């Protein structure tokens, strides 16, 4: 069954006009977590990037928003 209440959040990229590599995605997520005073643990640093945040598994997907790329992190 599809769960519509899964948590998701957006992470901005420093260079939103260039499609990011997996390393850039990981760096942006890590920077977001440090700024939020949260700790993340990466499961996969290759696309699709997956990581644990507060004991929940998230996957990162690149989407177009506001005229550039942005990272959409969604709970799996």
C-alpha positions as CSV (number, residue, x, y, z in Angstrom):
1,X,0.0,0.0,0.0
2,X,1.2,3.5,-0.9
3,X,2.1,5.6,2.2
4,X,1.3,9.3,1.5
5,X,2.7,10.3,4.9
6,X,6.3,9.5,4.3
7,X,8.7,12.2,5.2
8,X,10.6,14.1,2.5
9,X,12.7,17.2,2.3
10,X,14.6,19.2,-0.3
11,X,18.3,20.0,-0.3
12,X,19.6,22.9,-2.4
13,X,22.7,22.5,-4.5
14,X,25.5,25.1,-4.7
15,X,25.4,24.9,-8.5
16,X,21.8,24.2,-9.3
17,X,22.3,24.6,-13.1
18,X,24.6,21.5,-13.4
19,X,23.3,18.0,-13.0
20,X,25.1,16.7,-9.9
21,X,27.4,13.7,-9.5
22,X,26.8,11.2,-6.7
23,X,29.7,12.8,-4.8
24,X,28.1,16.3,-5.0
25,X,24.8,14.8,-3.8
26,X,26.5,13.2,-0.8
27,X,28.3,16.5,0.0
28,X,25.1,18.5,-0.2
29,X,23.2,16.1,2.0
30,X,26.1,16.0,4.6
31,X,26.2,19.9,4.6
32,X,22.4,20.0,5.1
33,X,22.7,17.5,8.0
34,X,25.5,19.5,9.7
35,X,23.4,22.7,9.3
36,X,20.4,20.9,10.9
37,X,22.6,19.4,13.7
38,X,21.6,16.0,12.6
39,X,23.8,13.0,11.8
40,X,23.4,10.9,8.7
41,X,25.0,7.6,7.7
42,X,25.3,6.8,4.0
43,X,24.3,3.3,2.9
44,X,25.2,4.0,-0.8
45,X,27.3,6.8,-2.1
46,X,26.5,5.8,-5.7
47,X,23.3,6.7,-7.5
48,X,20.7,6.2,-6.1
49,X,22.3,7.7,-3.0
50,X,20.7,6.2,0.2
51,X,21.3,7.2,3.8
52,X,19.9,6.9,7.3
53,X,18.7,10.0,9.1
54,X,17.2,9.5,12.6
55,X,17.1,5.8,12.1
56,X,15.0,6.1,8.9
57,X,16.2,5.2,5.4
58,X,16.1,7.9,2.8
59,X,16.8,7.9,-0.9
60,X,18.0,11.0,-2.9
61,X,16.5,11.9,-6.3
62,X,17.4,14.8,-8.5
63,X,14.5,16.9,-9.7
64,X,14.0,20.1,-11.6
65,X,12.7,23.0,-9.4
66,X,12.8,26.8,-9.7
67,X,14.8,26.7,-12.9
68,X,17.5,24.3,-11.7
69,X,18.3,21.0,-10.1
70,X,17.5,20.2,-6.5
71,X,17.8,17.1,-4.3
72,X,14.5,15.5,-3.1
73,X,15.2,13.2,-0.2
74,X,12.3,10.8,0.5
75,X,11.9,8.2,3.2
76,X,11.8,4.7,1.9
